[in-house]
Amino acid sequence: MKLAIALIVVALLGAGFVAMHGMPGGSGGVEVKVKHAKLEPGRIVLTLESHADNVVSVAQAIVNDSYVNFLAGTPGEADIALEYPWIEGESYEIELLTSTGSSVDFEIEDAGEPT
């Protein structure tokens, strides 16, 4: 129970960091996109870049139709660490919901070895 509460607090702090700092916008077009994905034991780390005209923040993260806890990185080009016990060889559909109501979709077709 204490671990679950700690994970919720960490996720909320991470979400709060992104919500407060967000990612500064750039040129028009797609708001936010996944630049790179990295698999680590127990988590999926996505590197995002923003192309929005204003500050955009990630509000929620979903992996295979389940909401997951995440930790946010720094403004600009941000790393988002999704707490998810991925399995080698499985596929994962990821959706990040932004503060503007849009979503960023990304798919890992065949999870490989952790790096």
C-alpha positions, 0 to 999 in steps of 0.5 A: 500500500505504501509503495502504491501511494509513493508511486502515485505521488511520484507520478503526480509530481512528474505530471505537475512538473510537465504541467508547470514547465511544459514544452515550449513551442516551435514552428507550426504543424504537429504539436508533439512527436516521439523522437526516440523510444528506449526500453529499460527494465520496467519502463519505456522511455520516450524522447519527445520534441514539441513543434507547437506554437505555445507550451504543451504539457503531457497530462496522461499516458496510456499503454495498451489501453491502460493508464500508467504512471510516468515521470517527466523530463525537462522542458524543450526536448523532454524524456517521459518515462512510462512505468510499464513492465514490458515483455520482450517480443510483445507489441505496445500501443502508446498514447500520450494525452496533452494539455490541449486535448490532442494525443500523441500516438506511438507504437513499438511493434516488437519490444527488444532487449533492455538497453 
